[in-house]
Amino acid sequence: MRKRIYEIIEPGIRRDKASRAYDIFMLIAITASIIPLMFAEEYPVFRVIEQITVTFFIIDYLLRWITADFRSGKGGWSFVLYPVTGWAIIDLLSILPGLSLLGRGFKIFRVTRLLRLLRIFKFIRYSDKIQVLGRVIRKEKNVLLSVLVIAVFYVFLTALIMFNAEPHINPETGVATFETFFDALYWATVTLTTVGYGDLCPVTEIGRFVSMLSSLFGVAIIALPSGVITASYLDELRSRKKGRGDKEKPLSQDQPE
């Protein structure tokens, strides 16, 4: 009985209709629980949605707890260790706001709404596409880390140049521009990503020249991880498709049963 429960609640078993239906059901419940976070006001229907979805989350949490030994393979210790695993902590923290275990003092800081945001991470468990993306990132972590180091170094360098090249007060308008080094870091980051909000702009010739270079290099630096992730993602999808094809390929008459 517990083995069958584990097979149903464990995502990713496509040929098991019950498992697939459970995944879809939980995705709908997670989506419904996030909808109230899109509104500033609290409506009565939101409390009903919260109570229903939290009930489902509690049942899911308990089912995963009683079948933890199938997942970890550590025997009786699995039930002891499960509550301190990463996914179990995320599940528990996302459940707590619906149980009203946090007092009103915490609501002043909107902690309960922030904890509900943790339910977004539950999508990772039930979404095949997000899991594929996670495997791609782990596979290419060394390349992506190298690009991140280059980007951070370039942001720091351009921010340092801009902070020392630009006046802290715009002589034309008298408005503070790069008043602190954090302002320069903020400008360098949005420029590197080619966003450029325009709230901070260089006024000197050298500052504008650095800004042009930063925008050009920003396109190249941002394009590097995009190309790596896209190529690896396509390779992963082809591998999964090929793997499913091999599994579903019927045995020929020449092959032994």
Secondary structure, 3 states (H helix, E strand, C coil): CHHHHHHHHCCCCCCCHHHHHHHHHHHHHHHHHHHHHHCCCCCHHHHHHHHHHHHHHHHHHHHHHHCHHHHHCCCCHHHHHHHHCHHHHHHHHHHHHHHCCCCHHHHCCCHHHHHHHHHHHHHHHHCHHHHHHHHHHHHCHHHHHHHHHHHHHHHHHHHHHHHHHCCCECCCCCCECCCCHHHHHHHHHHHHCCCCCCCCCCCCHHHHHHHHHHHHHHHHHHHHHHHHHHHHHHHHHHHHHHHHHHHHCCCCCCCCC
